[in-house]
């Protein structure tokens, strides 16, 4: 299954510890889409469209509270950012990167 909105279902606000210049936050992103979905949900649009937008709205609210969907660490070695933790490799059994590790922890927490 291809996840629609893969390029806008997050908003990576950059931070740095080594004074690397920060890139601008691309648009569209999580914030612009939340606003767009909110507009549709408060409009007279059709129920099928509102249903679709509501499911994405709820998904994005969850992502906004997931640290690796709202930040990216920029450094001299990763001037474009760490890709929401995907570029942070782990040296342990299990998920190969920090983002996958975090998502796996969330999945286990939700199932409990």
N, C-alpha and C positions, 0 to 999 in steps of 0.2 A: 504494500500500500504506500502510495506517495502522499506525504503530509503536505497539504496545500498551505501556503503561507510560511514556508520554511525560512524565507528570507526576512520576514517581518514579525515573527512570533516572539521576538525578544528585543531588548534595547540595551546594548552593551555600552554602558557609560564607562569610559576609560579612566584608569588611575595608573600612576607610576611611582616607583620608589627610587628611580635613578635619574629623574628629571628629563626623561625622553619626551619629546614633543607628543602631545596627545592628538589622535585623529578626531575628526568630527564624527558625531553620531549619525549614521546613515538614516535616511528616510525612504520609504515608510518603515516604521518600526512598531514595537508593542504599544507605545503611547499614542501614535497617530491612529493606529487601528482601533484601540479602545475608544477613542473619540468618535471614529467613524461608526463603529458598532453601536455606541450609545445613541448616536443620532438616529440610526435606523430603528432601534428599539423604542425610542420615544416618538416615532413617527406613525403615519397611517399606512406604512408599507404592508405587504401581504404577510400572513402568518408563516408560510414556508420560509420566506426571507428572514423574518424575525427569529424563527426557530434556529436557522443556520447561524445567524449572527449572535444569538444568545449562547449557543454552544461554544463559539469561538471567544466570546466575551468572558465566559467563565474560565475557559482554558487560559486565556491571557492573564486574568487576575491571579491564577495560581502561578503562572510563570513569573509574574512581576515580583512574587515573594520567594523565588528560587534564586539564590545568589549567583548561580552560574548562568542565569538567563538575563541578568541585568547589569553585569559588570564584565570588564575585560582588563587584564593586567598588561600594560604596555611596558616594554623594556628595550634596551639596546639590541638584544638578541631577537626580540619579537616586537618590532616597531608597529606592526599592524594589530597587535594584541594577541592574547593567548587563545582566541577563538572560544570564549566561554569555558575555558578549562580543557578544551579538546586537545590543545597543544601541550598540556602539562602531563607528561608521561609518568606512569606509576610503575614501580619496580616491585610488584607483588602479584600473587595469584589473584585472579578475578579481573575486573575491568582494567583496560589498558591505559585509561586516562582519567583525570580528575572529574570531568563532566560525566562520563559514564558511571564512575563510582558514585557520584552524588545522586544521579537518577536511580541507580540500583538501590541505594539506601532509602530513598523516598518510596520506591515501590514496595520494599519490605515493610516500611513503617505503615504504609497505607493498608497493606494486607493484614497487618496485626490488628 
